[in-house]
Amino acid sequence: MMEPLTWPQIFAQLGIQFWPVWVALVLLYAVSIRYRRRLGLYGKLFDSKIGMFGFALVMFWVFTALFADLILTHDPLAQFSGMRNAAPGSALRDPGNGYPHFLFGGDALARDVFSRMVMGAREVLRIAPFAAMISFMIGISLGLPAGYIGGRLDTGLTFIANLVLAFPVILLFFLLVAPEIQNTAIPRVMAGILFLMPVLFFTVLLNARFFTQPMKRNLYVGSVLVVGLWAYSGLAFNADPLGVWGMSPNLLNVFVAVVFVNAPTVFRIVRGITMDIKTRDYVAAAQTRGEGPWYIMLWEILPNARGPLIVDFCLRIGYTTILLGTLGFFGLGVAPESPDWGSTINQGRRLLTVYPHAALAPALALMSLVLGLNLLADGLREESLKD
């Protein structure tokens, strides 16, 4: 049996295990800094020290999720004899040809805390960014006409948004992911409505842009409808005949809950920005040229609202990450053996005063990702104000 690792040795081994992440970060920063003057707002991010640091934290976890299979030292679900609540750096009794140590120790079920933390990044990042993205598409699709057209449409949509926002967020989350709800048709119906919005968004976006060029319009809109409805059938109803698109019932519930809770807030932000921008001279010029309302909303107003929306998108991913951690902590919406950070923190908290490492590692991972997103948003806000 090998000797346990000391803390300096643990940190040295961590540096070695994360080698794909370091390589990817160096390449990303080298290329981005080299061509930053050609990359718009993203390139300007590298003029902000806060933004660069936040972006590095975020991309560290993104690359960790992408290269998780190369970084893992053990199967995150496997149990190892004698490693129950093992201290960080503990050596396995019989490692065989595998990795000989638990870098962050073992949990109460003798599983490797480090491997569960790494795989937890993949669990979180496969939901949070895409859920936030769909929330934004829904909020933009409804917020633009509400703010631009106004009248009864604005009144009705604002009332519905306020109705959703009137519920406490955590309580609404618990209601949407409760096991009793999973056994009804409610999640599929909600998914059918919410997941249709991105398809409609891109269809209207391209139709408005290429309306006077029928060949391009038909090609682009047709491609969006084919791919979009294919993905829609699999994600919303698990009816993809090729099996490319699909979601487990647990994941679908969580996804729908995140989108449903976030979309009204995005709607209100987009509506407010639209009501301000629609009074600008370039909007009046587009109206004078005879442009249609959807062209004006999507190609005149929306591009000029990108700064605040990009900042809010980064913050929204952070909020979503915290909400997902909260759900996992209470054991809602995820499989019991899932290595997501919230579930891992919950399992480790029971012995927190005696064996803090099992809860501390995923908690620090969650904190660092959210911190990176907040710093990234601050950097983007700082640079967008200079435009």
C-alpha positions as CSV (number, residue, x, y, z in Angstrom):
1,M,0.0,0.0,0.0
2,M,1.3,3.4,-1.0
3,E,1.8,6.3,1.4
4,P,-0.9,9.0,1.6
5,L,-0.1,12.3,-0.2
6,T,0.7,15.5,1.6
7,W,-1.1,18.8,0.7
8,P,1.8,20.0,-1.6
9,Q,1.7,16.6,-3.4
10,I,-2.1,16.8,-3.7
11,F,-1.9,20.3,-5.4
12,A,0.9,19.0,-7.6
13,Q,-1.2,16.1,-8.7
14,L,-4.2,18.4,-9.3
15,G,-2.1,20.4,-11.6
16,I,-1.2,17.3,-13.5
17,Q,-4.7,16.0,-13.7
18,F,-6.0,19.3,-15.1
19,W,-3.5,19.4,-17.9
20,P,-6.1,19.4,-20.7
21,V,-7.7,22.4,-19.1
22,W,-4.4,24.4,-18.8
23,V,-3.6,23.7,-22.4
24,A,-7.1,24.8,-23.6
25,L,-7.0,28.0,-21.5
26,V,-3.5,28.9,-22.8
27,L,-4.6,28.4,-26.4
28,L,-7.9,30.2,-25.9
29,Y,-6.2,33.3,-24.3
30,A,-3.4,33.4,-26.8
31,V,-5.7,33.4,-29.8
32,S,-8.2,35.8,-28.1
33,I,-5.6,38.4,-27.1
34,R,-3.9,38.2,-30.5
35,Y,-7.1,38.9,-32.4
36,R,-9.0,40.8,-29.7
37,R,-9.4,44.0,-31.9
38,R,-11.4,42.0,-34.4
39,L,-13.7,40.2,-31.9
40,G,-16.0,43.0,-30.9
41,L,-17.3,43.1,-27.4
42,Y,-15.7,39.7,-26.7
43,G,-12.3,41.1,-27.7
44,K,-12.8,44.2,-25.5
45,L,-13.3,41.8,-22.5
46,F,-9.5,41.3,-22.5
47,D,-9.0,45.0,-21.8
48,S,-10.6,44.4,-18.4
49,K,-8.7,42.6,-15.7
50,I,-11.9,41.7,-13.8
51,G,-13.4,40.4,-17.0
52,M,-10.3,38.3,-17.9
53,F,-10.2,36.8,-14.5
54,G,-13.9,36.0,-14.4
55,F,-13.7,34.5,-18.0
56,A,-10.8,32.3,-16.9
57,L,-12.8,30.9,-14.0
58,V,-15.8,30.2,-16.2
59,M,-13.8,28.6,-19.0
60,F,-11.8,26.6,-16.4
61,W,-15.1,24.8,-15.5
62,V,-16.3,24.7,-19.1
63,F,-13.1,22.9,-20.2
64,T,-13.3,20.7,-17.0
65,A,-16.8,19.6,-18.1
66,L,-15.6,19.0,-21.7
67,F,-12.5,17.0,-20.7
68,A,-13.9,15.4,-17.6
69,D,-13.2,11.9,-18.9
70,L,-9.5,12.7,-19.2
71,I,-9.4,14.4,-15.8
72,L,-11.2,11.8,-13.7
73,T,-9.1,9.6,-11.5
74,H,-11.9,7.1,-10.7
75,D,-15.5,6.3,-11.6
76,P,-17.5,8.9,-9.8
77,L,-20.2,6.3,-8.9
78,A,-17.8,3.5,-7.9
79,Q,-17.3,2.5,-4.3
80,F,-13.9,1.4,-3.0
81,S,-13.2,-0.8,0.0
82,G,-11.8,1.0,3.0
83,M,-12.2,4.5,1.6
84,R,-15.3,5.5,3.4
85,N,-14.8,9.1,4.6
86,A,-11.1,8.8,3.7
87,A,-9.0,11.9,4.2
88,P,-7.7,13.9,1.2
89,G,-4.7,12.2,-0.3
90,S,-5.5,8.8,1.1
91,A,-4.1,5.8,-0.7
92,L,-6.3,2.9,-1.9
93,R,-5.7,-0.5,-0.4
94,D,-5.6,-2.2,-3.7
95,P,-5.5,0.3,-6.6
96,G,-4.6,-2.4,-9.2
97,N,-3.7,-0.5,-12.4
98,G,-5.9,2.5,-11.5
99,Y,-5.0,5.8,-9.9
100,P,-3.6,5.0,-6.4
101,H,-5.1,7.9,-4.4
102,F,-8.3,9.8,-3.6
103,L,-7.0,13.4,-4.1
104,F,-9.9,15.0,-2.2
105,G,-10.7,12.0,0.0
106,G,-13.8,9.8,0.0
107,D,-17.4,10.4,0.9
108,A,-19.7,8.5,3.2
109,L,-20.3,5.9,0.5
110,A,-16.6,5.5,-0.2
111,R,-16.7,7.3,-3.6
112,D,-14.0,9.6,-4.9
113,V,-14.9,13.2,-4.0
114,F,-12.5,14.7,-6.6
115,S,-14.0,12.6,-9.5
116,R,-17.5,13.5,-8.4
117,M,-16.6,17.2,-8.3
118,V,-15.2,17.0,-11.8
119,M,-18.2,15.2,-13.2
120,G,-20.5,17.5,-11.3
121,A,-19.2,20.4,-13.6
122,R,-20.6,18.5,-16.6
123,E,-23.9,17.9,-14.8
124,V,-24.3,21.6,-14.1
125,L,-23.1,23.0,-17.4
126,R,-25.2,20.7,-19.5
127,I,-28.3,22.4,-18.0
128,A,-27.6,26.0,-16.9
129,P,-26.3,27.7,-20.1
130,F,-28.9,26.0,-22.4
131,A,-31.8,26.7,-20.0
132,A,-30.7,30.3,-19.8
133,M,-30.4,30.5,-23.6
134,I,-34.0,29.2,-24.1
135,S,-35.2,31.5,-21.4
136,F,-33.7,34.4,-23.3
137,M,-35.2,33.4,-26.6
138,I,-38.7,33.2,-24.9
139,G,-38.2,36.5,-23.1
140,I,-37.0,38.2,-26.3
141,S,-39.8,36.7,-28.4
142,L,-42.4,38.1,-26.1
143,G,-40.7,41.1,-24.7
144,L,-40.0,42.8,-28.0
145,P,-43.6,42.9,-29.3
146,A,-44.9,43.8,-25.8
147,G,-42.6,46.8,-25.6
148,Y,-42.8,47.8,-29.3
149,I,-46.5,47.3,-30.0
150,G,-47.8,48.0,-26.5
151,G,-51.6,48.1,-25.9
152,R,-53.5,45.1,-24.9
153,L,-50.7,42.7,-26.0
154,D,-48.4,44.4,-23.5
155,T,-51.0,44.4,-20.8
156,G,-51.8,40.7,-21.2
157,L,-48.2,39.5,-21.4
158,T,-47.1,41.7,-18.5
159,F,-49.9,40.4,-16.3
160,I,-48.9,36.8,-17.0
161,A,-45.2,37.6,-16.3
162,N,-46.1,39.3,-13.0
163,L,-48.3,36.3,-12.1
164,V,-45.4,33.9,-12.4
165,L,-43.0,36.3,-10.7
166,A,-45.5,36.7,-7.7
167,F,-44.6,33.1,-6.6
168,P,-41.4,32.7,-4.5
169,V,-38.8,31.2,-6.8
170,I,-37.7,28.3,-4.6
171,L,-41.3,27.3,-3.9
172,L,-42.2,27.5,-7.6
173,F,-39.2,25.3,-8.3
174,F,-40.2,22.7,-5.7
175,L,-43.7,22.6,-7.1
176,L,-42.5,22.1,-10.7
177,V,-40.0,19.3,-9.9
178,A,-42.1,17.5,-7.3
179,P,-42.3,13.7,-8.0
180,E,-46.1,14.0,-8.1
181,I,-45.9,16.5,-11.0
182,Q,-43.5,14.1,-12.9
183,N,-46.3,11.5,-13.1
184,T,-48.7,13.9,-14.9
185,A,-48.7,15.4,-18.4
186,I,-47.8,18.8,-17.1
187,P,-44.0,18.6,-17.8
188,R,-44.5,17.4,-21.4
189,V,-47.2,20.1,-22.1
190,M,-45.0,22.8,-20.7
191,A,-42.0,21.5,-22.6
192,G,-44.1,21.4,-25.8
193,I,-44.9,25.1,-25.4
194,L,-41.5,26.4,-24.1
195,F,-39.3,24.4,-26.5
196,L,-41.3,25.6,-29.5
197,M,-40.4,29.2,-28.9
198,P,-36.7,28.9,-30.0
199,V,-37.9,27.4,-33.3
200,L,-40.3,30.2,-33.8
201,F,-37.7,32.8,-32.8
202,F,-35.1,31.8,-35.4
203,T,-37.8,31.3,-38.1
204,V,-39.1,34.8,-37.6
205,L,-35.6,36.2,-37.2
206,L,-34.4,34.9,-40.6
207,N,-37.7,35.5,-42.4
208,A,-37.6,39.2,-41.4
209,R,-33.9,39.5,-42.4
210,F,-34.1,37.8,-45.8
211,F,-37.8,38.6,-46.7
212,T,-36.7,40.4,-49.9
213,Q,-34.4,37.5,-50.9
214,P,-36.7,34.5,-51.3
215,M,-34.0,32.0,-52.2
216,K,-31.9,32.7,-49.1
217,R,-35.0,33.0,-47.0
218,N,-36.4,29.6,-48.1
219,L,-33.0,27.9,-47.6
220,Y,-32.4,29.4,-44.1
221,V,-35.9,29.1,-42.8
222,G,-36.3,25.6,-44.2
223,S,-33.1,24.5,-42.5
224,V,-34.2,26.0,-39.2
225,L,-37.6,24.3,-39.4
226,V,-36.1,20.9,-40.3
227,V,-33.4,20.9,-37.6
228,G,-35.5,22.7,-35.0
229,L,-38.6,20.5,-35.3
230,W,-36.4,17.4,-35.2
231,A,-34.8,18.6,-32.0
232,Y,-38.1,19.7,-30.7
233,S,-39.8,16.3,-31.2
234,G,-36.9,14.6,-29.3
235,L,-36.5,17.1,-26.4
236,A,-40.1,17.9,-25.7
237,F,-41.8,14.5,-26.4
238,N,-38.9,12.0,-26.6
239,A,-40.1,11.1,-30.1
240,D,-36.9,11.5,-32.2
241,P,-36.8,8.4,-34.5
242,L,-33.0,8.6,-34.8
243,G,-32.5,8.9,-31.0
244,V,-30.2,11.9,-31.3
245,W,-32.3,14.3,-29.2
246,G,-33.8,13.3,-25.9
247,M,-34.1,14.0,-22.2
248,S,-34.7,11.8,-19.2
249,P,-37.9,12.7,-17.3
250,N,-35.9,14.1,-14.3
251,L,-33.7,16.3,-16.6
252,L,-36.7,17.5,-18.5
253,N,-38.5,18.5,-15.3
254,V,-35.5,20.5,-14.1
255,F,-35.0,22.1,-17.5
256,V,-38.6,23.1,-17.8
257,A,-38.6,24.5,-14.3
258,V,-35.5,26.6,-14.9
259,V,-36.9,28.0,-18.2
260,F,-40.3,28.7,-16.8
261,V,-38.9,30.6,-13.8
262,N,-36.3,32.7,-15.7
263,A,-38.3,33.6,-18.8
264,P,-40.6,36.2,-17.1
265,T,-37.7,38.1,-15.7
266,V,-36.0,38.2,-19.1
267,F,-39.3,39.3,-20.6
268,R,-39.5,42.3,-18.3
269,I,-35.9,43.3,-19.0
270,V,-36.4,43.1,-22.8
271,R,-39.7,44.9,-22.6
272,G,-38.2,47.8,-20.7
273,I,-35.2,48.2,-23.0
274,T,-37.5,48.0,-26.1
275,M,-39.8,50.8,-24.8
276,D,-36.7,53.0,-24.4
277,I,-35.0,52.1,-27.8
278,K,-38.1,52.4,-29.9
279,T,-38.1,56.2,-29.5
280,R,-34.6,56.5,-31.1
281,D,-34.0,58.1,-34.4
282,Y,-32.7,55.0,-36.2
283,V,-36.0,53.2,-35.4
284,A,-37.9,56.1,-36.8
285,A,-35.7,56.0,-39.9
286,A,-36.4,52.2,-40.3
287,Q,-40.1,52.9,-40.1
288,T,-39.8,55.7,-42.7
289,R,-38.1,53.2,-45.0
290,G,-41.1,51.0,-44.7
291,E,-39.5,48.1,-42.8
292,G,-41.9,45.7,-41.1
293,P,-42.4,45.6,-37.3
294,W,-40.5,42.3,-36.9
295,Y,-37.5,43.5,-38.9
296,I,-37.4,46.6,-36.7
297,M,-37.7,44.7,-33.5
298,L,-35.2,41.9,-34.4
299,W,-32.7,43.8,-36.5
300,E,-32.8,47.4,-35.3
301,I,-33.8,47.2,-31.6
302,L,-32.4,43.9,-30.5
303,P,-28.8,44.5,-31.7
304,N,-28.7,47.8,-29.8
305,A,-29.9,46.0,-26.6
306,R,-27.2,43.4,-26.8
307,G,-24.9,44.9,-24.1
308,P,-27.4,44.7,-21.1
309,L,-28.7,41.4,-22.4
310,I,-25.3,39.8,-22.6
311,V,-24.5,40.9,-19.1
312,D,-27.8,39.6,-17.8
313,F,-27.3,36.3,-19.6
314,C,-24.0,35.8,-17.7
315,L,-25.7,36.6,-14.4
316,R,-28.7,34.4,-15.3
317,I,-26.4,31.4,-15.8
318,G,-25.0,32.1,-12.3
319,Y,-28.5,32.3,-10.8
320,T,-29.5,29.1,-12.6
321,T,-26.4,27.3,-11.3
322,I,-27.3,28.3,-7.7
323,L,-30.9,27.1,-8.2
324,L,-29.7,23.8,-9.7
325,G,-27.5,23.4,-6.6
326,T,-30.4,24.1,-4.4
327,L,-32.5,21.5,-6.1
328,G,-29.7,18.9,-5.9
329,F,-29.2,19.8,-2.2
330,F,-32.8,19.0,-1.5
331,G,-32.7,15.9,-3.7
332,L,-35.3,17.2,-6.2
333,G,-35.3,16.7,-9.9
334,V,-32.0,14.7,-10.1
335,A,-31.2,11.0,-9.7
336,P,-30.1,10.1,-6.2
337,E,-26.7,8.9,-7.3
338,S,-26.0,12.0,-9.5
339,P,-22.6,13.7,-8.9
340,D,-24.1,17.2,-9.3
341,W,-22.7,19.6,-6.9
342,G,-25.9,20.2,-4.9
343,S,-26.4,16.5,-4.2
344,T,-22.8,16.0,-3.3
345,I,-22.9,19.0,-0.8
346,N,-26.1,17.5,0.7
347,Q,-24.5,14.1,1.2
348,G,-21.4,15.6,2.7
349,R,-23.1,18.0,5.1
350,R,-24.3,15.3,7.4
351,L,-20.7,14.7,8.6
352,L,-19.5,18.3,8.0
353,T,-18.0,18.8,11.5
354,V,-16.0,15.6,11.3
355,Y,-15.2,15.1,7.6
356,P,-15.7,18.5,5.9
357,H,-13.8,17.6,2.6
358,A,-16.8,15.8,1.1
359,A,-19.0,18.9,1.1
360,L,-16.2,21.5,0.9
361,A,-14.9,20.5,-2.6
362,P,-18.2,20.8,-4.5
363,A,-19.2,23.9,-2.5
364,L,-16.0,25.7,-3.5
365,A,-16.5,24.5,-7.1
366,L,-20.0,26.0,-7.2
367,M,-18.8,29.2,-5.6
368,S,-15.9,29.7,-8.0
369,L,-18.2,29.1,-11.1
370,V,-20.8,31.6,-9.9
371,L,-18.0,34.1,-8.9
372,G,-16.5,33.8,-12.4
373,L,-19.9,34.4,-14.0
374,N,-20.4,37.5,-11.9
375,L,-16.9,38.9,-12.6
376,L,-17.4,38.1,-16.3
377,A,-20.7,40.1,-16.2
378,D,-19.0,43.0,-14.5
379,G,-16.2,43.0,-17.1
380,L,-18.7,42.9,-20.0
381,R,-20.8,45.7,-18.4
382,E,-17.6,47.8,-17.9
383,E,-16.6,47.4,-21.6
384,S,-20.1,47.8,-23.0
385,L,-20.5,51.2,-21.3
386,K,-17.5,52.4,-23.3
387,D,-19.2,51.8,-26.6
